[in-house]
Amino acid sequence: MTYTLPTLGYEYDALAPHISADIMKIHHAKHHQTYVDKLNTALEGLDAPDSLDSLLRSLGSVPHAQREEVRNNGGGHYNHSLFWQSMSPQGGGAPSGELGAKIEQKYGSFQQFVDDFSEHATKVFGSGWVWLQPDLSIMTTANQDNPIMEGGEAPLLGLDVWEHAYYLDYQNVRPDYIKAWWNVVDWRAIENRSK
């Protein structure tokens, strides 16, 4: 199977001023494309599962010589694909319906959820991701790891806190990036993913 870079569904400048066109172009066309290219190279000649989800769930079956490359670059491809789908120029606000009610029930309020998720994101040491899981728990992973690699469920939402996701816009002030990112979160997409 050959993996390809997914389209965004919006233009590079569509998330501005929260995430600039420069960041989006470098992040998507350079960083994500590199993960895809390196994943395809690592899989050459291997009998790998047909889906990325299955591949990441069965990393133990990947030969040791290719396993780290597949983990890092397959994770990078999976994580970023979810990330792009979780944002929209019409994003922001709070989820409605069943998901919104469940978040309020679990956290006491939507704002408390935002505060908790943001705190997790701020505290990730180095590079990594913050995830909202189907049970509405918040978890973090290092590098390009994700919950499905450890047998967990597919996340509903993921936030990239690698510096390449924000440095051009926010330099080393990760909390400012996190605060701005909430303005582009596509709750409709996440609600659909939660069903």
ChimeraX commands (.cxc) that place a marker at each C-alpha (Angstrom):
marker #1 position 0.00,0.00,0.00 radius 0.5
marker #1 position 1.25,3.47,-0.87 radius 0.5
marker #1 position 0.19,6.34,1.36 radius 0.5
marker #1 position -0.47,9.85,0.06 radius 0.5
marker #1 position -0.72,13.30,1.58 radius 0.5
marker #1 position -4.38,14.09,2.30 radius 0.5
marker #1 position -5.90,17.33,1.11 radius 0.5
marker #1 position -6.86,19.84,3.77 radius 0.5
marker #1 position -10.36,20.71,2.65 radius 0.5
marker #1 position -9.51,24.41,3.06 radius 0.5
marker #1 position -6.83,26.80,1.83 radius 0.5
marker #1 position -3.56,27.35,3.69 radius 0.5
marker #1 position -4.65,30.85,4.71 radius 0.5
marker #1 position -8.15,29.79,5.85 radius 0.5
marker #1 position -7.28,29.44,9.55 radius 0.5
marker #1 position -5.63,32.85,9.83 radius 0.5
marker #1 position -5.13,34.81,12.00 radius 0.5
marker #1 position -5.07,31.90,14.47 radius 0.5
marker #1 position -2.76,29.74,12.35 radius 0.5
marker #1 position -0.98,31.49,9.50 radius 0.5
marker #1 position -0.74,30.36,5.89 radius 0.5
marker #1 position 3.05,30.10,6.30 radius 0.5
marker #1 position 2.71,27.66,9.19 radius 0.5
marker #1 position 0.03,25.63,7.40 radius 0.5
marker #1 position 2.03,25.35,4.19 radius 0.5
marker #1 position 5.22,24.24,5.92 radius 0.5
marker #1 position 3.37,21.95,8.32 radius 0.5
marker #1 position 1.25,20.25,5.66 radius 0.5
marker #1 position 3.32,20.35,2.48 radius 0.5
marker #1 position 6.72,19.83,4.11 radius 0.5
marker #1 position 6.41,18.10,7.50 radius 0.5
marker #1 position 3.42,15.89,6.76 radius 0.5
marker #1 position 4.65,15.08,3.26 radius 0.5
marker #1 position 7.98,13.96,4.75 radius 0.5
marker #1 position 6.19,11.57,7.11 radius 0.5
marker #1 position 4.28,10.09,4.18 radius 0.5
marker #1 position 7.41,9.72,2.03 radius 0.5
marker #1 position 9.45,8.12,4.81 radius 0.5
marker #1 position 6.60,5.78,5.74 radius 0.5
marker #1 position 6.32,4.57,2.15 radius 0.5
marker #1 position 10.08,4.00,2.00 radius 0.5
marker #1 position 10.06,2.08,5.30 radius 0.5
marker #1 position 7.26,-0.19,4.05 radius 0.5
marker #1 position 8.91,-1.10,0.75 radius 0.5
marker #1 position 9.04,-4.88,0.42 radius 0.5
marker #1 position 7.05,-5.52,3.61 radius 0.5
marker #1 position 3.77,-7.39,3.85 radius 0.5
marker #1 position 1.95,-4.67,5.77 radius 0.5
marker #1 position -1.75,-4.33,6.68 radius 0.5
marker #1 position -3.96,-2.48,4.21 radius 0.5
marker #1 position -4.91,0.36,6.56 radius 0.5
marker #1 position -2.83,2.80,8.56 radius 0.5
marker #1 position -4.96,2.11,11.63 radius 0.5
marker #1 position -4.22,-1.64,11.37 radius 0.5
marker #1 position -0.55,-0.99,10.73 radius 0.5
marker #1 position -0.17,1.15,13.84 radius 0.5
marker #1 position -2.12,-1.35,15.95 radius 0.5
marker #1 position 0.24,-4.14,14.88 radius 0.5
marker #1 position 3.65,-2.45,15.14 radius 0.5
marker #1 position 5.00,-5.52,16.93 radius 0.5
marker #1 position 4.68,-7.48,13.69 radius 0.5
marker #1 position 6.80,-4.99,11.73 radius 0.5
marker #1 position 10.39,-6.22,11.40 radius 0.5
marker #1 position 12.65,-4.66,14.00 radius 0.5
marker #1 position 14.81,-2.95,11.35 radius 0.5
marker #1 position 11.82,-0.93,10.07 radius 0.5
marker #1 position 9.72,-0.67,13.22 radius 0.5
marker #1 position 10.98,2.69,14.49 radius 0.5
marker #1 position 10.65,4.32,11.06 radius 0.5
marker #1 position 7.13,2.94,10.68 radius 0.5
marker #1 position 6.19,4.02,14.21 radius 0.5
marker #1 position 7.51,7.57,13.83 radius 0.5
marker #1 position 6.37,8.23,10.28 radius 0.5
marker #1 position 3.16,6.19,10.35 radius 0.5
marker #1 position 2.27,7.98,13.58 radius 0.5
marker #1 position 3.13,11.32,12.02 radius 0.5
marker #1 position 0.89,10.57,9.04 radius 0.5
marker #1 position -2.02,9.34,11.20 radius 0.5
marker #1 position -1.77,12.15,13.75 radius 0.5
marker #1 position -1.55,14.95,11.21 radius 0.5
marker #1 position -4.38,13.53,9.09 radius 0.5
marker #1 position -6.63,13.67,12.17 radius 0.5
marker #1 position -5.32,17.12,13.08 radius 0.5
marker #1 position -6.24,18.67,9.69 radius 0.5
marker #1 position -9.72,17.14,9.86 radius 0.5
marker #1 position -10.25,18.59,13.34 radius 0.5
marker #1 position -9.92,22.21,12.22 radius 0.5
marker #1 position -12.04,24.46,10.07 radius 0.5
marker #1 position -12.33,28.14,9.13 radius 0.5
marker #1 position -15.83,27.90,10.67 radius 0.5
marker #1 position -14.46,26.29,13.84 radius 0.5
marker #1 position -14.43,27.48,17.40 radius 0.5
marker #1 position -17.12,27.76,19.99 radius 0.5
marker #1 position -18.32,24.72,21.90 radius 0.5
marker #1 position -19.74,21.36,20.86 radius 0.5
marker #1 position -23.50,20.99,20.88 radius 0.5
marker #1 position -25.80,18.05,21.25 radius 0.5
marker #1 position -24.79,14.81,22.95 radius 0.5
marker #1 position -21.04,15.46,22.85 radius 0.5
marker #1 position -21.41,18.89,24.41 radius 0.5
marker #1 position -23.65,17.52,27.14 radius 0.5
marker #1 position -21.24,14.68,27.91 radius 0.5
marker #1 position -18.26,17.05,28.13 radius 0.5
marker #1 position -20.18,19.32,30.51 radius 0.5
marker #1 position -21.22,16.35,32.61 radius 0.5
marker #1 position -17.66,14.99,32.84 radius 0.5
marker #1 position -15.84,18.29,33.40 radius 0.5
marker #1 position -18.51,20.44,35.01 radius 0.5
marker #1 position -18.40,22.94,32.15 radius 0.5
marker #1 position -17.00,23.26,28.66 radius 0.5
marker #1 position -14.57,25.92,29.91 radius 0.5
marker #1 position -13.21,23.52,32.53 radius 0.5
marker #1 position -12.60,20.95,29.78 radius 0.5
marker #1 position -10.76,23.59,27.71 radius 0.5
marker #1 position -8.68,24.55,30.76 radius 0.5
marker #1 position -7.80,20.91,31.53 radius 0.5
marker #1 position -6.96,20.05,27.92 radius 0.5
marker #1 position -4.89,23.23,27.57 radius 0.5
marker #1 position -3.00,22.47,30.77 radius 0.5
marker #1 position -2.12,19.00,29.49 radius 0.5
marker #1 position -0.96,20.55,26.20 radius 0.5
marker #1 position 1.18,23.15,27.94 radius 0.5
marker #1 position 2.85,20.53,30.12 radius 0.5
marker #1 position 3.92,18.15,27.33 radius 0.5
marker #1 position 7.69,18.05,27.63 radius 0.5
marker #1 position 9.39,18.54,24.29 radius 0.5
marker #1 position 7.35,17.37,21.33 radius 0.5
marker #1 position 4.12,15.43,21.35 radius 0.5
marker #1 position 0.35,15.40,21.18 radius 0.5
marker #1 position -2.71,15.86,23.39 radius 0.5
marker #1 position -5.76,13.71,22.73 radius 0.5
marker #1 position -9.45,13.67,23.57 radius 0.5
marker #1 position -10.46,10.03,23.75 radius 0.5
marker #1 position -13.94,8.57,23.09 radius 0.5
marker #1 position -14.49,8.21,26.86 radius 0.5
marker #1 position -13.70,11.96,27.01 radius 0.5
marker #1 position -10.48,11.42,28.95 radius 0.5
marker #1 position -7.48,13.55,28.04 radius 0.5
marker #1 position -4.14,11.92,27.39 radius 0.5
marker #1 position -0.77,12.90,26.01 radius 0.5
marker #1 position 1.82,11.05,23.96 radius 0.5
marker #1 position 5.41,11.85,23.07 radius 0.5
marker #1 position 6.77,12.41,19.60 radius 0.5
marker #1 position 4.39,10.98,16.94 radius 0.5
marker #1 position 2.91,8.28,19.17 radius 0.5
marker #1 position -0.86,8.01,19.55 radius 0.5
marker #1 position -3.37,5.99,21.60 radius 0.5
marker #1 position -4.04,3.29,18.99 radius 0.5
marker #1 position -0.39,2.21,19.08 radius 0.5
marker #1 position -0.97,0.96,22.62 radius 0.5
marker #1 position -4.28,-0.73,21.86 radius 0.5
marker #1 position -6.44,2.28,22.68 radius 0.5
marker #1 position -9.38,3.65,20.77 radius 0.5
marker #1 position -9.01,6.14,17.94 radius 0.5
marker #1 position -8.98,9.69,19.34 radius 0.5
marker #1 position -11.77,12.16,18.71 radius 0.5
marker #1 position -9.43,15.16,18.71 radius 0.5
marker #1 position -5.69,15.72,18.71 radius 0.5
marker #1 position -3.55,18.80,19.19 radius 0.5
marker #1 position -0.02,18.91,17.79 radius 0.5
marker #1 position 2.33,20.61,20.26 radius 0.5
marker #1 position 5.53,20.09,18.29 radius 0.5
marker #1 position 7.25,23.44,17.75 radius 0.5
marker #1 position 6.87,23.10,13.98 radius 0.5
marker #1 position 3.12,23.52,14.52 radius 0.5
marker #1 position 3.41,27.00,15.98 radius 0.5
marker #1 position 6.92,28.47,16.13 radius 0.5
marker #1 position 6.63,30.84,13.15 radius 0.5
marker #1 position 3.50,32.39,14.65 radius 0.5
marker #1 position 4.01,32.08,18.40 radius 0.5
marker #1 position 7.74,31.41,18.78 radius 0.5
marker #1 position 8.30,29.62,22.10 radius 0.5
marker #1 position 4.99,30.70,23.70 radius 0.5
marker #1 position 3.06,27.44,23.40 radius 0.5
marker #1 position 0.15,28.63,25.60 radius 0.5
marker #1 position -0.66,31.42,23.10 radius 0.5
marker #1 position -0.81,28.86,20.28 radius 0.5
marker #1 position -3.07,26.58,22.32 radius 0.5
marker #1 position -5.41,29.46,23.16 radius 0.5
marker #1 position -5.63,30.49,19.49 radius 0.5
marker #1 position -6.16,26.91,18.31 radius 0.5
marker #1 position -9.50,26.64,20.14 radius 0.5
marker #1 position -10.83,29.21,17.61 radius 0.5
marker #1 position -10.46,26.73,14.73 radius 0.5
marker #1 position -11.51,23.45,16.36 radius 0.5
marker #1 position -14.20,21.90,14.15 radius 0.5
marker #1 position -16.69,20.53,16.66 radius 0.5
marker #1 position -19.01,19.27,13.92 radius 0.5
marker #1 position -16.28,16.95,12.63 radius 0.5
marker #1 position -15.48,15.81,16.16 radius 0.5
marker #1 position -19.15,15.21,16.95 radius 0.5
marker #1 position -19.42,13.07,13.80 radius 0.5
marker #1 position -16.32,11.13,14.85 radius 0.5
marker #1 position -17.86,10.49,18.29 radius 0.5
marker #1 position -20.89,8.64,16.83 radius 0.5
marker link #1:1,2 radius 0.2
marker link #1:2,3 radius 0.2
marker link #1:3,4 radius 0.2
marker link #1:4,5 radius 0.2
marker link #1:5,6 radius 0.2
marker link #1:6,7 radius 0.2
marker link #1:7,8 radius 0.2
marker link #1:8,9 radius 0.2
marker link #1:9,10 radius 0.2
marker link #1:10,11 radius 0.2
marker link #1:11,12 radius 0.2
marker link #1:12,13 radius 0.2
marker link #1:13,14 radius 0.2
marker link #1:14,15 radius 0.2
marker link #1:15,16 radius 0.2
marker link #1:16,17 radius 0.2
marker link #1:17,18 radius 0.2
marker link #1:18,19 radius 0.2
marker link #1:19,20 radius 0.2
marker link #1:20,21 radius 0.2
marker link #1:21,22 radius 0.2
marker link #1:22,23 radius 0.2
marker link #1:23,24 radius 0.2
marker link #1:24,25 radius 0.2
marker link #1:25,26 radius 0.2
marker link #1:26,27 radius 0.2
marker link #1:27,28 radius 0.2
marker link #1:28,29 radius 0.2
marker link #1:29,30 radius 0.2
marker link #1:30,31 radius 0.2
marker link #1:31,32 radius 0.2
marker link #1:32,33 radius 0.2
marker link #1:33,34 radius 0.2
marker link #1:34,35 radius 0.2
marker link #1:35,36 radius 0.2
marker link #1:36,37 radius 0.2
marker link #1:37,38 radius 0.2
marker link #1:38,39 radius 0.2
marker link #1:39,40 radius 0.2
marker link #1:40,41 radius 0.2
marker link #1:41,42 radius 0.2
marker link #1:42,43 radius 0.2
marker link #1:43,44 radius 0.2
marker link #1:44,45 radius 0.2
marker link #1:45,46 radius 0.2
marker link #1:46,47 radius 0.2
marker link #1:47,48 radius 0.2
marker link #1:48,49 radius 0.2
marker link #1:49,50 radius 0.2
marker link #1:50,51 radius 0.2
marker link #1:51,52 radius 0.2
marker link #1:52,53 radius 0.2
marker link #1:53,54 radius 0.2
marker link #1:54,55 radius 0.2
marker link #1:55,56 radius 0.2
marker link #1:56,57 radius 0.2
marker link #1:57,58 radius 0.2
marker link #1:58,59 radius 0.2
marker link #1:59,60 radius 0.2
marker link #1:60,61 radius 0.2
marker link #1:61,62 radius 0.2
marker link #1:62,63 radius 0.2
marker link #1:63,64 radius 0.2
marker link #1:64,65 radius 0.2
marker link #1:65,66 radius 0.2
marker link #1:66,67 radius 0.2
marker link #1:67,68 radius 0.2
marker link #1:68,69 radius 0.2
marker link #1:69,70 radius 0.2
marker link #1:70,71 radius 0.2
marker link #1:71,72 radius 0.2
marker link #1:72,73 radius 0.2
marker link #1:73,74 radius 0.2
marker link #1:74,75 radius 0.2
marker link #1:75,76 radius 0.2
marker link #1:76,77 radius 0.2
marker link #1:77,78 radius 0.2
marker link #1:78,79 radius 0.2
marker link #1:79,80 radius 0.2
marker link #1:80,81 radius 0.2
marker link #1:81,82 radius 0.2
marker link #1:82,83 radius 0.2
marker link #1:83,84 radius 0.2
marker link #1:84,85 radius 0.2
marker link #1:85,86 radius 0.2
marker link #1:86,87 radius 0.2
marker link #1:87,88 radius 0.2
marker link #1:88,89 radius 0.2
marker link #1:89,90 radius 0.2
marker link #1:90,91 radius 0.2
marker link #1:91,92 radius 0.2
marker link #1:92,93 radius 0.2
marker link #1:93,94 radius 0.2
marker link #1:94,95 radius 0.2
marker link #1:95,96 radius 0.2
marker link #1:96,97 radius 0.2
marker link #1:97,98 radius 0.2
marker link #1:98,99 radius 0.2
marker link #1:99,100 radius 0.2
marker link #1:100,101 radius 0.2
marker link #1:101,102 radius 0.2
marker link #1:102,103 radius 0.2
marker link #1:103,104 radius 0.2
marker link #1:104,105 radius 0.2
marker link #1:105,106 radius 0.2
marker link #1:106,107 radius 0.2
marker link #1:107,108 radius 0.2
marker link #1:108,109 radius 0.2
marker link #1:109,110 radius 0.2
marker link #1:110,111 radius 0.2
marker link #1:111,112 radius 0.2
marker link #1:112,113 radius 0.2
marker link #1:113,114 radius 0.2
marker link #1:114,115 radius 0.2
marker link #1:115,116 radius 0.2
marker link #1:116,117 radius 0.2
marker link #1:117,118 radius 0.2
marker link #1:118,119 radius 0.2
marker link #1:119,120 radius 0.2
marker link #1:120,121 radius 0.2
marker link #1:121,122 radius 0.2
marker link #1:122,123 radius 0.2
marker link #1:123,124 radius 0.2
marker link #1:124,125 radius 0.2
marker link #1:125,126 radius 0.2
marker link #1:126,127 radius 0.2
marker link #1:127,128 radius 0.2
marker link #1:128,129 radius 0.2
marker link #1:129,130 radius 0.2
marker link #1:130,131 radius 0.2
marker link #1:131,132 radius 0.2
marker link #1:132,133 radius 0.2
marker link #1:133,134 radius 0.2
marker link #1:134,135 radius 0.2
marker link #1:135,136 radius 0.2
marker link #1:136,137 radius 0.2
marker link #1:137,138 radius 0.2
marker link #1:138,139 radius 0.2
marker link #1:139,140 radius 0.2
marker link #1:140,141 radius 0.2
marker link #1:141,142 radius 0.2
marker link #1:142,143 radius 0.2
marker link #1:143,144 radius 0.2
marker link #1:144,145 radius 0.2
marker link #1:145,146 radius 0.2
marker link #1:146,147 radius 0.2
marker link #1:147,148 radius 0.2
marker link #1:148,149 radius 0.2
marker link #1:149,150 radius 0.2
marker link #1:150,151 radius 0.2
marker link #1:151,152 radius 0.2
marker link #1:152,153 radius 0.2
marker link #1:153,154 radius 0.2
marker link #1:154,155 radius 0.2
marker link #1:155,156 radius 0.2
marker link #1:156,157 radius 0.2
marker link #1:157,158 radius 0.2
marker link #1:158,159 radius 0.2
marker link #1:159,160 radius 0.2
marker link #1:160,161 radius 0.2
marker link #1:161,162 radius 0.2
marker link #1:162,163 radius 0.2
marker link #1:163,164 radius 0.2
marker link #1:164,165 radius 0.2
marker link #1:165,166 radius 0.2
marker link #1:166,167 radius 0.2
marker link #1:167,168 radius 0.2
marker link #1:168,169 radius 0.2
marker link #1:169,170 radius 0.2
marker link #1:170,171 radius 0.2
marker link #1:171,172 radius 0.2
marker link #1:172,173 radius 0.2
marker link #1:173,174 radius 0.2
marker link #1:174,175 radius 0.2
marker link #1:175,176 radius 0.2
marker link #1:176,177 radius 0.2
marker link #1:177,178 radius 0.2
marker link #1:178,179 radius 0.2
marker link #1:179,180 radius 0.2
marker link #1:180,181 radius 0.2
marker link #1:181,182 radius 0.2
marker link #1:182,183 radius 0.2
marker link #1:183,184 radius 0.2
marker link #1:184,185 radius 0.2
marker link #1:185,186 radius 0.2
marker link #1:186,187 radius 0.2
marker link #1:187,188 radius 0.2
marker link #1:188,189 radius 0.2
marker link #1:189,190 radius 0.2
marker link #1:190,191 radius 0.2
marker link #1:191,192 radius 0.2
marker link #1:192,193 radius 0.2
marker link #1:193,194 radius 0.2
marker link #1:194,195 radius 0.2
view
